[in-house]
């Protein structure tokens, strides 16, 4: 695995390894993750492994496992889909890692890396209207509320009202 230097001393973002697939599949069954992610509750390790393999060759996606810098314990997921100029990030944090600033640190690290290494000029994220914690993560990570990025989307047979947040690269 390549070291991308995505480590702030508490949180590290590293490439996904094949052996992470089972952990991911188990973690997304958490009720709160299911409430706010598009991942299916029946997702299995084989499906996750296939996604990890696709991620390694995709030109329009980036993604990392969020882990503890000191212990390497798996904490969450962070991903980007982009068009070469702008893109949308998504993330979730496992139940046992919530409430410790993990998501904010990961979003901050990932966003800076995106601007420096992927070369995008703008990134955004969307948080479910009821997901106040994710909205706070966006603001603490430097994103600004962007009503033009608001969007309703049909997910899991429901219409989800999503609030948009944007971060624009500053400088060259």
Secondary structure as UniProt FT lines:
FT   STRAND          11..14
FT   HELIX           18..20
FT   HELIX           21..27
FT   TURN            28..29
FT   HELIX           31..36
FT   TURN            41..42
FT   HELIX           45..57
FT   STRAND          61..68
FT   TURN            69..71
FT   STRAND          74..82
FT   STRAND          86..93
FT   HELIX           95..97
FT   TURN            98..99
FT   HELIX           102..113
FT   HELIX           114..118
FT   STRAND          122..128
FT   TURN            129..130
FT   HELIX           132..140
FT   TURN            141..142
FT   STRAND          144..145
FT   HELIX           147..149
FT   STRAND          151..155
FT   TURN            156..157
FT   STRAND          158..168
//
